[in-house]
Amino acid sequence: MLRSGLVIAAILVLVAPALAEEAPQPSVDEAVQAARFTALVAKADRERAAGKLPEAAMAYAEAFKIKEDPIVGGRLGALLVELRNPLQAADLLLDAIERGRGPEVSPEERHAWLTAYDVAISQVCRVEVTVSEPHSHVTLDGVPKNREGHTGFILFVPPGEHELRAALKGFEDAVIDFKAIKGGTLRYTLALRPLPSFAPIDPPERLLRRRQLDPATNVEEPPDDEPKREPIRGGVLGDEKKSGVRGSISAGPVVVFGVASWQPAVGAVLGGSMQVHEHVSLGLEGRAAWLTSGVGGQPIDAMTAGGVLSACGHYRWFFGCVLGHLGVIRVETSGESYKPASVVGVKPGAGGRLGAKLRVTESLAIQASADVLGLSSGVKIAAGETILASQPPVMAGVQVGAGWTF
């Protein structure tokens, strides 16, 4: 364990200057440096094949210090994940996934980079930063970042409290204090405002707005005037969430099995929920469904109606719920064979639900779920001494709905 810790520390010393975007030192003999780079990569490949991961990581780190090759960075990043250093690995792997192509990179190796990147970002927080003014001096917790002055770039930070700051002569500092969440994604804009003494007397209206830039793109255009965006939690594209308590209403079709028969009963559901925490919501919904065929082939109809109270836990786009149910099952007989009658039974119960939710826009979401309820009693239908149906005290349902969040 001590040996792995010393190796990681040595790797950080070698790789940190390159990851911090410092200007490379001029080479005394480029041919010698190129030969040394090739030898180090070959050595690292051999050590990796032999299972000597710390030695391979050291050799890759020395080679990467000479030349910031994305393929070498990807191999080093994959090893750092195995050596439990996801913070440095995430940056290297992202660069390798985007730029690391060539005949020496097999599909299996690219897949290994993607797998290692998923492991790395689950342990750190991805922060997407936009800076309104190019060539601003940006720091994270006082450490310089983005030395090349890009207007858009990505940082990987450990969970916890952090400070982002951008400074430029003639502008007020832009400062954002934030809390990084393990496995989360945040987006922030550092908007610098001109100091009064440097502001023009009659500034013209901006005719050219900054285009939407990919991360780490350096295009010197006027800063955007967009308001600061709120963080995205959970790491799902388009799943932007506002802080505080939020409410939503949803509606859609539902299919229920177990309403006096295992034949499907079709109906509708309408509900509302309250997001009391980033990962917790409380909901209440009403639903009703009618059998699409008779019970046991007889002219016997059945339906269910009731309310469902839910307490749900959310992780990214998945959710699971504990359910409480209070409803009725009504059975009606008709036709020439039976005397018309209607029997209603109250059926309290409890159960669980699993589902997935996809946010289409900030306010519109689509979700699908399946649930199982255990009821207080089953349903038995008899004609004289002949039992036509004996349904156990279980109902299962599948529903799809669209919801509006406010």
Protein Blocks (a to p, Z undefined) as FASTA:
>chain_A
ZZmmmmmmmmmmmmmmmmnopacdddfblmlmmmmmmmmmmmmmmmmmnopaklmmmmmm
mmmmmpccfklmmmmmmmmmmnopaklmmmmmmmmmmmmgcjklcfklmmmmmmmmmmmm
mmmccdddddfbghiacdeehiaghklopabdcddddedddddddddehiacdddddddd
ehiacdddddddddfklpcfblcddfbdcddddehiacdddddfbdcddddehhighiac
cedjdddddddddddehihpabdcddddddddddfbfkbccdddddddddfbdehhiacd
dddddddddddddehjbccdddddddddddddedjkbccdddddddddddddddddddfb
lmbccdddddddddfbdcdddehjacfbdcdfbdddddddddddZZ
